[in-house]
Amino acid sequence: MSAFGRGTAKAVAALAGAVTLAGLGLAQAATAQAAAAPQQATAEATAFRIPKNFLLHEAEFRKAKKPKETSFSDRRTETRQIDPCGRKRTADGKRVAARTISLLDETELSAEQLIVYSSKREAKKGFAALRADLARCAKSGKGFDRYEYAAKPVRIGDEALLVGLRTFEDSYVHAAVRKGRAIFIYERSGGWNTKFRSKDFGAVERDARRMARKVCSLPGVC
């Protein structure tokens, strides 16, 4: 083989080696990135915290005394406050934080829930899941087990619904809102009966409008 041929062969071999190393480097980088993704998601979930007493009625509920009954939960997997289909697990987007509080005063129920998602896209999925559940499971049961949901849109935040629930003995009103990457829900017992009247939702709607302004003080939510 001539000197030129030997030189060309060496150059080709060197180039092949460089391509192989580059390929290995890219593969290693991709593997490292894939391995880091779950850790990053875990770190984000760990880092995000809803401050104590951030919810509108949280401080009030914490001061409640018997016979009033209260509950507080920071579980990210807590069931959505409006749950027509009775889901046992969350399937509404990637959550990074949540807080759910309720107060039962004899027969009067008040509840408040704030859920923060990893992104606006995930929050949109969460609200879409709520709409889908309300459409899929609006009515069910017979006799004492019968329940019926009704919902209509309202202009709060980025998207919102006023939701009524009527059971055999009770009725409940809700306001559900998405603002940025957060969804918040307010619930009270009592309210609508045979007709869906906006005035029955006055208290939960006012709370929802207040939180629509307040929630943007959380980092990166809006």
N, C-alpha and C positions, 0 to 999 in steps of 0.2 A: 504494500500500500504506500502511496506517495505521501510526502510530508503534508501536502494539502489535505489529502484524504484523512490522514490520522488526526490532523487538527480539526477538521470538520466533525469527525466522529466524537472527539473529546468535547467539542462545543455542544453537540446534540445531547450527549450524556449529561453534561453539566446542566443544560436547560431542563432535561427531564427530571433530574434530581431536584432542581429548584422548584419545578411545578409540583412535584410530589410533596416537598416540604411545605410549599404554600397551601396545598390541599389539606395536609395534616394540620397546619396552623388554623385554617378556616374551620375544619371539623372540630378541633379542640375548642376554638372560640365559640362555636355553635353549642357544643356540649356544655361549656361553662355558663353560657347565657341561659340555656334551658334549665340548668341546675339552680341558677340564681333566681329565676322567676318566682318559684314558690316561696323562697326565702324573702324576696322583696314584698310579695303579697302579704306574708305573715308579719313582716316588719311594719307594713303600712297599717294593718289591722291593729297591731299592738300599739302603734304610735298615736292613733286617733283616739281621743277621749272627749266625751261629752261632759262639760263641767258640771259639778254638783249644783243642783237647783237651777239648771238652765231651762228646764221645761216651765211653762207658764204657771202651773199649779203645783209644782214639785215642793217648794218650800211650805206651802199651805198644807199639802197632804202629809208632809213629814211631821207637822205639829198636831195633826188630828189625834183625838183621844177617843177611847171607847165611849159609846158602843160603835163608833165608826170603825170600819175595817179598811186597811190600806194594803197595797202591795206595790213593790218596786222590783224591777228586773232590768239588768243590763245585758241580758243574753242576746247576742246577735241573731240567734236562731228563733227568737220568740215569734209565735204565730202573729200574723198581721191582725190588727184590731178589727178589721172587717174581713171575715173569713167565711163567705157563703158556702164554699164547697167542703168545709171542715177538714182542711189539709193538716196532716200530722207533721209535715216538715216544710220548711221554706223552699220555694222554687221560684223566686222572684228577683233574681239578680244577686250580684256579689256584694255583701254587706261588710262594712268595716266597723260600724258601731250602731248601737241601738239602745233606747231606753223606753220602758213601758211602765206607766204608773196608773193606779186606779184607786178610787175611793168609793166605798159602799156605805151609805148612810141610811140604815133601815132598808127601804126599798128603792132608794135613789142611787143610781150609778153614774159616776163621772170617770172618764178615762182619757189618757193622753199618751201618744206614742210618737217617737221620733226615730227614724231609721236613716242612716247615712250609708251611701253606697260608694264603691270604689271609683265611680265615674258618673258623669251625667248619662252616658249611654246605658249603664247598668240601672240607674234610677228610672230611666224611661222604660226599661224592660220590666221593672218592678211595678210601675203604674199600669203598663199594658196588661200585666198579669192580673192586676186587680180588676180592670175593666172586663177581661175575659172571664174571670170567675163570676162577676156579677151577671154577665150575660148567660153563662152556662148553668148557674145554680140559683137563679133568681127566685124560684119557687120550688118547694119540696115538702114532703110529708103530708099526713092527713090527721084530722082531729086535733088532739092536744099537741101533736108533733109538727103541725103545719107551721111554716114560716114563709115570709115573702119579702123580698128586697125590691126597692125602687131607687133609681139614681137619675140625676140630671146634672149637666155640667154647670159650673159657675166660674166666674172670672176671678181667680185668685192664683198668685204665683205663675208658674209656667203651664200648669194644667191642674184642674181640680174638679171634684164631684161632691155634691150633697147626696147622701145615701140614707134612706130610711129602711128600718127593719121592723116588721110587724110579726109577732108570734101570737100564739093562742091567747096569752094573758097580758103580754107587755108589748111595748114599742120602744124603739131606740132611734136616735138621730145621730148622724156622723157628718163630719166634713173631712175629706181626704185631699191633700194637696201635694204636688211635687214642685219643689223650687230648687233649681240646680241639681245637685246630686243627693238631695234629701227628700224623703217623703214623711209627712206628719199627718196624724189622724186624731181627731177629737170626737169623743162619744159622750152622749148623755141619754139617760133613760127618759121615757115620755116623749110626746111629740105627735107625729102624724098618725092618723087612724085610717079613715077611708079615702081621704084626699091628700095629695102631696102638696102641702102649702109651704112656701119659702119662709114664712114668718115662724114656723115651728122650728126652724134651724138657726134662729137668730144667735143663740149663745155659742154654738159650735162654729158658726161662720165667723163671728167676731174673734174668737180665739184663733182660728185659722189665719185670719188676716194679720193678727198681731205676730204670730209666729213666722209668717211669710216675710215680715220685715226683720225679725230678730235672727232668724236662722242664718242669714248671710254674715253674721258676725263670727260664725265658726270658720276656721281656716280652710279655704279652698272649696267651700260648699257651693257658692254662687259664681 
